[in-house]
């Protein structure tokens, strides 16, 4: 069950941190780390999605713990990002989020039983996570890799976000 819970929470993370978080929230969190209302909106989304994907009423406290730690990580990320490591902070941020997801999963399972209400294999859950990753998270990852190697893309596009759409489509069929 540990692997299933970790994968489900990884899906929640992909949804909350990438799919359900507008770019404007990211910018706001960077400008006013702990003072941004958008940080608190994001943390509410993290809580709701983390709790919701488990389909477990008892998971509320673990979802709350994930949300509070996520608040701390994202607030500190905003401070660190403005002062130092702007190119590399994304990778550290995501690594810490994954470590926290694993830790909270293990902690939760130590005191609670977790039974996912649907009869799905771990492989199916992993495929769902992989498809989600191939969308906006992969775009963001590629953007940060480009920034490390100082590769710039043209600012003006004929079709707004056409590259993102094509990239998503290519990764989905590959």
Secondary structure, 3 states (H helix, E strand, C coil): CHHHHHHHHHHHHHHHHHHCCCHHHHHHHHHCCCCCHHHHHHHHHHHHHHHHHHCCHHHHHHHHHHHHHHHHHHHHHHHHHHHCCCCCHHHHHHHHHHHHHHHHHHHHHHHCCCCCCCCCCHHHHHHHHHHHHHHHHHHHHHHHHHHHCCCCCCCCCCCCCHHHHHHHHHHHHC
